[in-house]
Amino acid sequence: MRLRAAVLVPFLYMSAHAQAPLFQSHAPLDLQIRTDMHALLHDKGEKRVEHPGTLRFQDGADTGTVKIDLRARGIFRLKECAFPPIRVDLPAKKLDHTPFAGQDKLKLVTHCLSARVYERNLLREYAVYRAFNALTDTSFRVRLAHVTYIDSARTDTVIRYGFLIESDAALAHRIGAEVFEANNVHDLLTDPAYMTLVAMFQYLIGNTDWSVWGRHNIALVRKTAEPHKILAVPYDYDFSGAVGAPYATPPAQLPIRTVRERYYRGFCQPDTMLASILQRFRIARDSIYAAVQAVTELPDGDRRNLLGYFKEFYDAIENRGIVQREFVRGCRSVPQ
């Protein structure tokens, strides 16, 4: 199977030390974003522009203000959310001695709609990212923030939780890889052990909203020291059963009716590899649960619901019949 137009994107400016501050801590940041919010939030066309603004931050004793550019982003959420996700472009050369040292472009996940249930969905999605961090370092780091959005052209102010996501380039640099830009990469061209880990994690959280081939909610990176090793790193979990967003529905072509029903989309692998991946989940169980428990901003009921949903997975993988049905007979076969 051939790859089309593969491009390796090196990450040159950020040293390992420089990238550390923002994602080393889990303490929520206090952020204040000031811009023409009406213009930003209604800029949803194909030719979206940068909207200038300022970012005031507080991280413990560190405070400051920097000029930024903002752009609405996303696919589904861009169209359906009154408050879509945002890309924050930082002045990379003016961030020394701040929590944002070494950063450039960051994704900011927002609350979609004004009802508080959407903020709870956001916190659940943040907890899912933290759960994957507990399973593997080859995962996007995240940082929770308490964000005050100030409309510079009006008197409107909105205060909600949001979270920042590590950039593709920063992730790649951290794990000794490079961003791999290629079209139509098949799952089977990626590292099989990591791909099985990803597929199993997506099953754990009840997520089918991803595609390696379509580059949908998947970032590709290639290990610098092992050029044959391509890793498909997942992100965006709002359509998962674990998050349970009101708008989330499974793809029509799948035999499930709700996102709370799990469906395994991994390819068939040798029994030894499957057993190894399942054992890795067993070993990480306490760490995954602890990562969810650590999100104290999430209401107690949501934490219990999320942990209960994860427990269903862990009960299932101890049942030989379910393992055979879901992951052996239910896996995707290799095309001939």
C-alpha positions as CSV (number, residue, x, y, z in Angstrom):
1,M,0.0,0.0,0.0
2,R,1.5,3.3,-1.1
3,L,1.4,6.6,0.7
4,R,0.7,9.9,-1.1
5,A,2.7,13.0,-0.7
6,A,4.2,12.3,2.7
7,V,5.7,15.4,4.3
8,L,7.7,15.3,7.5
9,V,7.4,18.5,9.5
10,P,10.3,19.1,11.8
11,F,9.9,20.9,15.1
12,L,13.0,23.2,15.4
13,Y,12.5,26.0,17.8
14,M,11.3,24.3,21.0
15,S,13.8,22.7,23.3
16,A,12.6,20.1,25.8
17,H,13.1,22.6,28.6
18,A,11.2,25.3,26.8
19,Q,8.1,23.3,26.2
20,A,7.8,22.1,29.7
21,P,5.9,24.7,31.8
22,L,2.4,24.7,30.3
23,F,1.6,21.0,30.4
24,Q,3.7,20.0,33.4
25,S,1.1,21.2,35.8
26,H,-2.5,20.1,36.2
27,A,-3.5,23.2,38.2
28,P,-6.1,25.2,36.3
29,L,-4.9,28.4,34.6
30,D,-6.8,31.6,35.0
31,L,-7.1,33.1,31.5
32,Q,-8.8,36.3,30.3
33,I,-9.3,36.6,26.5
34,R,-10.3,40.0,25.2
35,T,-11.3,40.3,21.5
36,D,-14.3,41.1,19.3
37,M,-16.1,37.9,20.4
38,H,-19.1,38.5,18.2
39,A,-16.9,38.7,15.1
40,L,-14.8,35.6,16.2
41,L,-17.7,33.4,17.1
42,H,-19.6,34.2,13.9
43,D,-16.6,33.7,11.6
44,K,-17.5,30.1,10.5
45,G,-17.0,30.3,6.7
46,E,-14.4,28.5,4.7
47,K,-12.2,31.6,4.7
48,R,-11.9,32.3,8.3
49,V,-9.5,35.1,9.4
50,E,-7.4,35.9,12.4
51,H,-9.0,38.1,15.0
52,P,-6.6,40.1,17.2
53,G,-6.9,40.1,20.9
54,T,-5.1,39.9,24.2
55,L,-4.5,37.1,26.6
56,R,-4.1,37.8,30.3
57,F,-2.9,34.8,32.3
58,Q,-2.3,33.8,35.9
59,D,-0.5,30.6,36.8
60,G,0.2,30.7,40.5
61,A,2.5,33.7,40.9
62,D,3.1,34.1,37.2
63,T,0.9,36.8,35.6
64,G,1.1,38.7,32.4
65,T,-0.5,39.8,29.2
66,V,0.4,39.0,25.6
67,K,-1.1,39.9,22.2
68,I,-2.7,37.0,20.4
69,D,-4.6,36.1,17.3
70,L,-7.7,33.9,17.5
71,R,-9.5,31.8,14.9
72,A,-12.6,29.7,15.2
73,R,-11.8,26.0,14.4
74,G,-13.3,22.6,14.2
75,I,-15.7,20.6,12.0
76,F,-18.9,19.6,13.6
77,R,-18.6,21.9,16.6
78,L,-17.7,24.9,14.3
79,K,-21.1,24.5,12.6
80,E,-23.2,23.5,15.6
81,C,-21.8,25.4,18.6
82,A,-22.6,28.9,19.4
83,F,-19.2,29.0,21.1
84,P,-16.9,26.9,18.8
85,P,-13.4,25.7,19.6
86,I,-10.7,28.3,19.1
87,R,-7.1,28.3,17.9
88,V,-4.9,30.6,19.8
89,D,-1.8,31.9,18.0
90,L,0.8,33.1,20.5
91,P,3.8,35.4,19.9
92,A,6.3,32.6,20.1
93,K,9.3,34.9,20.6
94,K,7.8,36.9,23.5
95,L,6.9,34.1,25.9
96,D,10.1,33.4,27.8
97,H,9.6,33.1,31.5
98,T,5.9,32.6,31.1
99,P,3.8,29.4,31.4
100,F,3.5,29.5,27.6
101,A,7.3,29.4,26.9
102,G,8.0,27.4,23.8
103,Q,4.4,27.4,22.6
104,D,3.1,28.7,19.3
105,K,-0.3,27.6,18.2
106,L,-2.7,26.0,20.7
107,K,-6.2,24.5,20.5
108,L,-8.6,25.8,23.1
109,V,-11.6,23.6,23.7
110,T,-14.7,25.6,24.7
111,H,-18.1,24.9,26.1
112,C,-20.2,24.8,22.8
113,L,-23.4,26.3,24.2
114,S,-24.3,28.3,27.2
115,A,-26.2,25.6,29.2
116,R,-24.0,24.3,32.1
117,V,-24.4,20.7,30.8
118,Y,-22.0,21.6,28.0
119,E,-19.4,22.8,30.5
120,R,-19.8,19.5,32.2
121,N,-19.3,17.7,28.9
122,L,-16.1,19.7,28.4
123,L,-14.8,18.6,31.8
124,R,-15.6,15.0,31.0
125,E,-13.7,15.3,27.8
126,Y,-10.8,16.8,29.6
127,A,-10.9,13.8,32.0
128,V,-10.8,11.4,29.0
129,Y,-7.6,13.1,27.8
130,R,-6.1,12.7,31.3
131,A,-7.1,9.0,31.2
132,F,-5.2,8.4,28.0
133,N,-2.2,10.3,29.4
134,A,-2.3,7.7,32.3
135,L,-2.1,4.9,29.8
136,T,0.6,6.2,27.5
137,D,3.0,9.2,27.1
138,T,2.2,9.1,23.3
139,S,-0.9,11.1,23.9
140,F,-1.8,14.8,23.8
141,R,-1.3,16.6,27.0
142,V,-4.0,19.0,28.2
143,R,-4.3,21.9,30.7
144,L,-7.5,23.0,32.2
145,A,-8.3,26.7,32.3
146,H,-10.9,29.0,33.9
147,V,-11.5,31.4,31.1
148,T,-13.1,34.8,31.1
149,Y,-14.1,35.9,27.6
150,I,-14.5,39.7,27.2
151,D,-16.1,41.1,24.1
152,S,-14.0,44.2,23.4
153,A,-16.7,45.7,21.1
154,R,-19.5,45.2,23.7
155,T,-20.0,44.8,27.4
156,D,-20.6,41.0,27.2
157,T,-18.5,38.7,29.5
158,V,-18.7,34.9,29.6
159,I,-16.9,32.8,32.2
160,R,-16.5,29.1,31.6
161,Y,-14.0,26.3,31.9
162,G,-12.0,25.4,28.8
163,F,-8.8,23.4,28.2
164,L,-5.7,23.8,26.0
165,I,-4.3,20.9,24.0
166,E,-0.7,20.3,23.2
167,S,0.1,21.0,19.5
168,D,0.9,18.2,17.1
169,A,4.5,19.5,16.8
170,A,5.0,19.7,20.5
171,L,3.7,16.1,21.0
172,A,6.0,14.9,18.2
173,H,9.0,16.6,19.6
174,R,8.4,15.3,23.1
175,I,8.3,11.6,22.0
176,G,11.2,11.9,19.5
177,A,9.1,12.1,16.3
178,E,8.1,14.4,13.5
179,V,4.7,15.3,12.3
180,F,3.8,13.1,9.3
181,E,1.6,14.8,6.7
182,A,0.2,12.2,4.4
183,N,-3.1,11.4,2.7
184,N,-4.8,8.0,2.8
185,V,-2.7,6.3,5.3
186,H,-4.2,2.9,6.2
187,D,-4.4,1.7,9.8
188,L,-2.2,-1.3,8.8
189,L,0.7,1.0,7.9
190,T,0.9,2.4,11.4
191,D,2.6,0.7,14.3
192,P,0.3,-2.3,15.1
193,A,0.9,-2.4,18.9
194,Y,0.2,1.3,19.3
195,M,-2.7,1.2,16.9
196,T,-4.3,-1.7,18.8
197,L,-3.8,0.3,22.0
198,V,-5.6,3.3,20.5
199,A,-8.5,1.2,19.1
200,M,-8.9,-0.4,22.6
201,F,-8.9,3.0,24.3
202,Q,-11.5,4.2,21.8
203,Y,-13.5,1.1,22.8
204,L,-13.0,1.9,26.5
205,I,-14.5,5.4,26.1
206,G,-17.1,4.4,23.6
207,N,-15.8,6.4,20.7
208,T,-16.2,5.5,17.0
209,D,-15.7,9.1,15.7
210,W,-12.3,8.6,14.3
211,S,-10.5,7.5,11.1
212,V,-6.8,7.0,10.3
213,W,-7.5,6.8,6.6
214,G,-9.6,10.0,6.7
215,R,-7.3,11.8,9.1
216,H,-10.3,12.4,11.3
217,N,-9.5,13.1,14.9
218,I,-6.2,11.4,14.3
219,A,-2.7,13.0,14.2
220,L,0.1,11.1,12.5
221,V,3.7,11.3,13.7
222,R,6.7,9.2,12.6
223,K,9.5,8.3,15.0
224,T,12.8,10.0,14.1
225,A,15.0,7.0,15.0
226,E,12.6,4.5,13.4
227,P,11.3,6.0,10.2
228,H,9.1,3.0,9.5
229,K,7.2,3.6,12.8
230,I,4.1,5.7,12.2
231,L,1.9,6.4,15.1
232,A,-1.8,7.5,14.9
233,V,-2.5,9.6,17.9
234,P,-6.2,10.3,18.8
235,Y,-7.8,13.5,19.9
236,D,-11.4,15.0,20.1
237,Y,-13.6,12.7,22.2
238,D,-16.8,14.7,22.4
239,F,-18.7,12.1,20.4
240,S,-17.7,9.3,22.9
241,G,-20.1,7.6,25.2
242,A,-17.8,8.6,28.1
243,V,-18.4,12.3,27.4
244,G,-22.1,11.8,26.4
245,A,-22.6,15.2,24.6
246,P,-26.2,15.9,23.8
247,Y,-25.5,16.1,20.1
248,A,-23.4,12.9,19.9
249,T,-24.7,10.1,17.7
250,P,-22.9,7.1,16.3
251,P,-22.2,6.8,12.5
252,A,-25.3,5.5,10.7
253,Q,-23.4,2.6,9.1
254,L,-22.5,1.0,12.5
255,P,-24.8,-1.5,14.3
256,I,-25.2,0.6,17.5
257,R,-27.9,3.0,18.4
258,T,-26.2,5.3,20.9
259,V,-22.7,6.4,21.7
260,R,-22.9,4.7,25.0
261,E,-22.8,1.3,23.2
262,R,-19.3,0.2,22.6
263,Y,-18.1,-1.0,19.2
264,Y,-14.5,-2.2,18.5
265,R,-13.0,-0.7,15.3
266,G,-9.5,-2.2,15.7
267,F,-8.0,-4.6,13.1
268,C,-7.4,-8.2,13.9
269,Q,-4.0,-8.9,15.5
270,P,-2.3,-12.0,16.9
271,D,-3.6,-13.3,20.2
272,T,-0.3,-12.5,21.9
273,M,-0.6,-8.8,20.9
274,L,-4.2,-8.6,22.0
275,A,-3.4,-10.2,25.3
276,S,-0.5,-7.8,25.8
277,I,-2.6,-4.8,25.2
278,L,-5.4,-6.0,27.5
279,Q,-2.8,-6.6,30.2
280,R,-1.5,-3.1,29.7
281,F,-5.0,-1.7,30.4
282,R,-5.2,-3.9,33.5
283,I,-2.0,-2.5,34.8
284,A,-3.0,1.1,34.1
285,R,-6.5,0.7,35.7
286,D,-5.7,2.4,39.0
287,S,-3.8,5.2,37.2
288,I,-6.7,5.8,34.8
289,Y,-9.2,5.9,37.6
290,A,-7.0,8.3,39.6
291,A,-6.7,10.6,36.6
292,V,-10.5,10.9,36.5
293,Q,-10.7,11.3,40.2
294,A,-8.1,14.1,40.0
295,V,-10.5,16.3,37.9
296,T,-12.1,17.8,41.0
297,E,-13.8,20.5,38.9
298,L,-16.1,17.7,37.5
299,P,-19.2,17.2,39.6
300,D,-19.2,14.1,41.8
301,G,-22.1,12.5,39.8
302,D,-20.2,12.9,36.6
303,R,-17.1,11.4,38.0
304,R,-19.0,8.4,39.3
305,N,-20.8,8.0,36.0
306,L,-17.5,8.1,34.1
307,L,-15.8,5.6,36.4
308,G,-18.8,3.3,36.2
309,Y,-18.7,3.4,32.5
310,F,-15.0,2.5,32.6
311,K,-15.7,-0.3,35.1
312,E,-18.1,-1.9,32.5
313,F,-15.0,-2.1,30.2
314,Y,-12.8,-3.7,32.8
315,D,-15.5,-6.2,33.8
316,A,-15.8,-7.1,30.1
317,I,-12.2,-7.8,29.5
318,E,-12.2,-10.3,32.3
319,N,-14.9,-12.3,30.5
320,R,-13.4,-14.6,28.0
321,G,-16.6,-14.9,26.0
322,I,-16.9,-11.1,25.6
323,V,-13.2,-10.8,24.6
324,Q,-13.7,-13.4,21.9
325,R,-16.9,-11.8,20.7
326,E,-15.7,-8.2,20.7
327,F,-12.0,-8.3,19.9
328,V,-11.3,-11.6,18.2
329,R,-14.4,-12.3,16.1
330,G,-15.5,-8.7,16.1
331,C,-12.2,-7.2,14.9
332,R,-11.8,-5.8,11.4
333,S,-10.2,-8.3,9.1
334,V,-7.1,-7.5,7.0
335,P,-8.1,-6.9,3.3
336,Q,-6.8,-9.5,0.9
